[in-house]
Amino acid sequence: MHNPIELYEAVSQGFAQAIRGVRADQMTNATPCTEWNVQALLNHNINVTGTFHRLLTAGPRVDALELSGPLPPKGALAAFEAGAARVLEVAKSPGKLEEELDTPFGPMPAGQLLMFPFMDMLLHRWDLSKGTGQQTTMDSGLAEVCYKIFEPMADGLRPRGIFGPAVTVPISGSTQDKLLGLTGRNP
């Protein structure tokens, strides 16, 4: 079993790095998430940190899909990093990863729940990088872990709108390409 905290830390650091590469004039750029431009994608990922903090703490509700409006006044990077730090602070509490939680995906341990924002940030970093002309190669280890975790769940997540229709990728394709295809992205 992979360490959910290490995975979350690695992927949130990578997402923060991608935010640093976004210029102000790119906020309206299209992304592979066809309904979201760069600004909406940033708002989504900031809100995801709030959503998962709430799920881990039973705190006030944050809507990860509320994407309208400007970026937070302190900026996307500061807001994202603060949100990710709050999630990690709670997740690192003794016994927290083993705690059984009631989630929108059904009851599960907090450590398993943490895999959802891990997947979300890994994929949306690619989306953000693609939309802003940054380097799109994922860490191969993170891509492999994500693919192994979510490949068996993909068909169950599609009706919820979490993944789009699968895109066919050659059997010889990289794990990154297979993950992107699995989640409805054209590598």
Sequence and secondary structure as in RCSB ss.txt:
>XXXX:A:sequence
MHNPIELYEAVSQGFAQAIRGVRADQMTNATPCTEWNVQALLNHNINVTGTFHRLLTAGPRVDALELSGPLPPKG
ALAAFEAGAARVLEVAKSPGKLEEELDTPFGPMPAGQLLMFPFMDMLLHRWDLSKGTGQQTTMDSGLAEVCYKIF
EPMADGLRPRGIFGPAVTVPISGSTQDKLLGLTGRNP
>XXXX:A:secstr
   HHHHHHHHHHHHHHHHHT  GGGTT B SSTT BHHHHHHHHHHHHHHHHHHHHT S   TT   S   TT 
HHHHHHHHHHHHHHHHTSTTGGG EE  TT SEEHHHHTHHHHHHHHHHHHHHHHHHT      HHHHHHHHHHH
GGGHHHHGGGTSS S     TTS HHHHHHHHTT   
